[in-house]
């Protein structure tokens, strides 16, 4: 129903910035929420930031003041601007989209993940 294409991951030094992007494609759905989650080996996937269709945002406490999530009005794309990056931010970042289909079904979809590595 929906495909998510992630980009922007990479290697950056501590204190630097990185911008992640996630584009949702497909048809027959409306996006309710899009966001970013991250996961490190041996740990549970955790919320980083989300943004709803009406622009409401939610951030993990660990990234408040450093990360900003935004949504492109012209297309189904969300961006995560990550500033003042710390080594603790190193993880695989996954894009998530919660959608409402034309068949009145709500479902979650995930991207394949993009690696973010922050060196000290």
C-alpha positions as CSV (number, residue, x, y, z in Angstrom):
1,X,0.0,0.0,0.0
2,X,2.9,2.3,0.7
3,X,6.6,2.3,0.1
4,X,9.0,4.3,2.2
5,X,12.3,5.5,0.8
6,X,14.9,6.7,3.3
7,X,18.0,8.8,2.6
8,X,20.5,11.0,4.4
9,X,22.3,8.6,6.7
10,X,26.0,8.6,7.0
11,X,29.1,9.3,9.1
12,X,29.5,12.6,11.0
13,X,31.6,13.9,13.8
14,X,30.2,14.7,17.2
15,X,28.7,18.2,17.1
16,X,27.9,18.0,13.4
17,X,24.6,17.8,11.6
18,X,22.8,15.4,9.4
19,X,19.4,15.5,7.7
20,X,17.3,12.4,7.1
21,X,14.5,12.2,4.6
22,X,11.7,9.8,4.1
23,X,9.4,9.8,1.1
24,X,6.2,7.8,1.0
25,X,4.8,6.6,-2.3
26,X,1.8,4.6,-3.4
27,X,-1.9,5.1,-3.6
28,X,-5.1,4.6,-1.8
29,X,-4.1,5.9,1.5
30,X,-3.8,9.0,3.7
31,X,-0.9,9.5,6.1
32,X,-1.9,9.9,9.7
33,X,1.5,10.0,11.3
34,X,5.1,9.8,10.0
35,X,8.2,9.6,12.1
36,X,11.6,8.3,12.8
37,X,12.6,5.5,15.1
38,X,16.1,4.2,15.9
39,X,17.6,1.0,17.0
40,X,21.0,-0.3,18.1
41,X,22.0,-4.0,18.4
42,X,20.5,-5.7,21.4
43,X,18.1,-2.8,22.2
44,X,14.5,-2.1,21.5
45,X,13.5,0.2,18.7
46,X,12.8,3.6,20.2
47,X,10.9,6.7,19.1
48,X,12.9,9.6,17.9
49,X,10.3,12.0,16.6
50,X,6.9,11.9,14.9
51,X,4.7,14.4,13.1
52,X,1.0,14.1,12.5
53,X,-1.1,15.2,9.5
54,X,-2.0,18.4,11.3
55,X,1.6,19.2,12.2
56,X,1.7,18.1,15.8
57,X,5.2,16.9,16.8
58,X,6.5,14.6,19.4
59,X,10.2,14.1,20.4
60,X,12.1,11.7,22.6
61,X,13.6,13.5,25.6
62,X,17.1,12.6,24.4
63,X,16.8,14.6,21.2
64,X,14.7,17.6,22.3
65,X,16.3,20.8,21.3
66,X,18.7,19.1,18.9
67,X,16.4,17.4,16.4
68,X,13.6,18.9,14.3
69,X,11.1,16.9,12.3
70,X,9.1,18.5,9.5
71,X,6.8,17.5,6.7
72,X,6.8,18.7,3.1
73,X,3.4,20.1,2.2
74,X,3.8,19.3,-1.5
75,X,4.6,15.6,-1.1
76,X,4.5,12.8,1.4
77,X,7.9,13.4,2.7
78,X,9.3,14.0,6.2
79,X,12.7,15.3,7.2
80,X,14.6,14.9,10.4
81,X,17.2,17.7,10.9
82,X,19.7,16.4,13.4
83,X,22.0,19.0,15.0
84,X,24.6,18.8,17.7
85,X,24.9,15.1,17.1
86,X,26.4,12.9,19.8
87,X,28.0,9.4,19.7
88,X,24.9,8.2,21.6
89,X,22.8,9.0,18.5
90,X,24.5,6.3,16.5
91,X,21.9,3.8,15.4
92,X,20.0,2.5,12.4
93,X,17.2,5.0,11.8
94,X,13.9,3.8,10.5
95,X,11.1,5.8,8.9
96,X,7.6,4.9,10.0
97,X,4.3,5.8,8.4
98,X,0.9,5.2,9.9
99,X,-1.7,5.3,7.2
100,X,-5.5,5.2,6.8
101,X,-6.4,3.3,3.6
102,X,-9.4,3.8,1.3
103,X,-10.7,0.5,2.8
104,X,-10.8,2.1,6.3
105,X,-7.8,0.2,7.6
106,X,-5.1,1.7,9.7
107,X,-1.6,0.1,9.3
108,X,2.0,0.9,10.0
109,X,4.8,0.7,7.5
110,X,8.5,0.8,7.9
111,X,11.5,1.7,5.8
112,X,14.5,-0.5,5.5
113,X,16.6,1.7,7.7
114,X,19.5,4.1,7.2
115,X,22.7,4.0,9.3
116,X,23.7,7.1,11.3
117,X,27.2,7.0,12.8
118,X,28.5,9.7,15.0
119,X,32.2,9.6,15.8
120,X,33.7,11.2,18.9
